[in-house]
């Protein structure tokens, strides 16, 4: 029993000294690993792959359009979320992640005015 208590105390002490990046990655768990391997994508990753150079404010609006399309297709359920560092400020933010071929991503591209022009190129490449 005493060894267990000591082990728990040491674990807590190590967790308190861990860096912020490690703590947030641990909070995200397996989801962070799936994002790192490309099995799940963030909306910003999709925009980067398509070559869309949108400022942060417009990227977040695109993400809102995708989230709305996802909720409409999945009876109001929200997408899976993960903690990531913001690309310009470095702050930790909570963002939705999707399957790479999720129809909500393409519906978001078509519904948001600043990315609508990318839908023709995206669908032509896929065909």
N, C-alpha and C positions, 0 to 999 in steps of 0.2 A: 504494500500500500504506500509506504514511504517513497519508494522509487517512482511510483506513478505520479505522486504529487510533485516530486522534484522534476520529473520529465515535463510535466505540464507547465511548471514555473519557468523552466528553461525555454520551452517553446514560446510562451507568451513574451518572455524577454527578447527572444530573437525576432519575433514578429514586430515588436515595438521599435526595434532598431532597423528594420528592413526599409529600403528606399521606397519612395512613393510609386515608382514604376512597378516594382514587384508587388506592392500591395494592391494596386488597381488591376494588375494582370491576374492576381489571385482571386480578386472579387469576380472577374469575368469568367474565370475557370476555363472550361472546355470551349466555350464560345470564342474566346480570344485565340485559342489554338486553331479553330476552324477558320477564323478570319485570316490568320497568318498563313495558312496553307492555301487559301483561295476557295475553300468550300462554301464560305459565306462572304458576301461583299457588302461594303458600305456604298451609299449613293455617291459619295465623292470618288470612290474607286472607279465606279462606272463612268462618271464624267471624265476622269483622267484617261481611261481607256479609249473613250470616244473622241478625245482631244478637245473637250469643251473647256475653255478658259474662263470660268465664271468667278466673280469675286465671292467672298465668303457669304455675304448676305443673300446673294442669289442662289448659292448652293443650298443654303438652309431652306429656302422656299421650294426648291426642287425636291428636297427630302420630305417636306410636308405634303407635296402632291403625291409622292410615291407612297407615303404612309396612309394617306386617304384612300388611294386605290387599293392598297393591301387590305385595309379594314373593310372596304366594300366587297372585296372578293372572299374574305374569310369571316363573314358574319359578325363583324365588329371586333374581332380579335386583333390585338396589337402584334407587331413583329417582335422578334427576339432582339434584345438590346445588349450592348457591350460598352465597356469603358474604353475610350481611346484618347490620345492626346490630340488637341486641336492643332491643325497643321501650321497655323501662323502664331498663335498666342502661347502654345505649349500647355494650356490649361487642360485638365481632364474633364471630358464631357461624355455623356451617355448618348449613344446613337443607335439607330435601328440597323439591323443587318438582314440581308435577304439571300435566298438562293441565287446563283448567278443568272439563271434563266427565268427568274420569277416574272410572270406577266405584269405584276405591279410596277416593276422598273420601267418597262416599255410604255405602260399606260401613263406613268408619271412624266416620261419624256414627251409624250404626245399632248398631255394636258397643260404642261407648263409652257408658257409662251416663249421663254428664252431658250428652251431646249427643243422646241417643236421641230426646228430645222434639222435636228440630228436624227429624227425618226426615219426619214427616207434613207439616209446612208446606213443606219443600223439594220433596217429590214432588208435592204438590198444586199448587204454583206452576208446576212444570215441565209438568204435564199440561194 
